[in-house]
Amino acid sequence: MLIVTHSGKFHADDAWAVAVMLILNPDAELVRTRDPAVIAAADVVIDVGGVWDAPAGRFDHHQKGFEGARASGVPYASAGLVWREHGARCVALLAERHAGHQLSEEGAQQMAYAIDSDLVQYLDLSDVGAARNAPGSYGLSAIVSGFNPNWMDEQRLGYGAAAESYRTDQFRRAVALLTDIMTNAVKYRVGALLAVEQVRRAQVLENGRVLFLNNGALPWSAIVRKEMPKVLFVISYNLAEQRHMIHTVPVSAESFDARADLPEAWAGLRDADLAAVTGVPDAGFCHNGRFIAAAKSFEGILAMARQALADVDAQAA
């Protein structure tokens, strides 16, 4: 397979699209050019060529009259066009290869939609000038753009074959970065999917207001927010550090606000100072933001959880 994208300066949208195609076709040849003859001979053409025809492997969005957009109205650039066509297959392959999990066709499609919503659409928005970065003041689009040679590189290399060779090497580095980001996005979502049943089966304490997880690495926040409205605190065991943690439950994925905070008197305290306030000898620390605290033993963290609930009740009275 021959994959072609444009030469010259690259952006996150074309680098992402190429990363997708190389994941699905690891033995493909990649050429960066604007030569019409090479473009015409390619199996897949990305961000150049003036044609959007997914069955024919053409994924450009620069042509006059192009109006491709998501149902939400967010316009497509090459990242979104390729992801729309191949995202679900890419997700399924990465899930099996890196998480050992076989997704259903519907599951892979839903995960691809989620990654588009969280990530890919912002690459497109940045490329078409509707948003500066993807997202944030130094988001992924800006990071990828930084792989391009700057004026000092061009002054050093000139503007001929040496400069273009360097740019191609930098493009491949950007593609590798995006491949890792894509892989991690899939692994995280597969992990969250597989954790759901374990979180649902976890032990509920203190009249349903505390949840206990044997493995603190399980992603629990989304399922607790959606399905366990009574839970105010989550206790977990940190296997790596061999200590117990107590976490607050955020009210949403985008907010640091919690259903209930840990007691104000604990904020920023560690070791003996925290032990003195809580009466828990093996208390370890409480974050100044009052969203997480630790104790060595289960008995210690449960005592802290009970104090935190009593503090909530006292404030509500």
Beta strands, then each sheet from edge to edge (+ up, - down):
strand 1: 2-5
strand 2: 29-32
strand 3: 44-46
strand 4: 52-53
strand 5: 58-59
strand 6: 203-205
strand 7: 210-213
strand 8: 233-238
strand 9: 243-248
strand 10: 283-286
strand 11: 292-295
sheet 1: 2+ 1+ 3+ 5+ 4-
sheet 2: 6+ 7- 8- 9+ 11- 10+
end
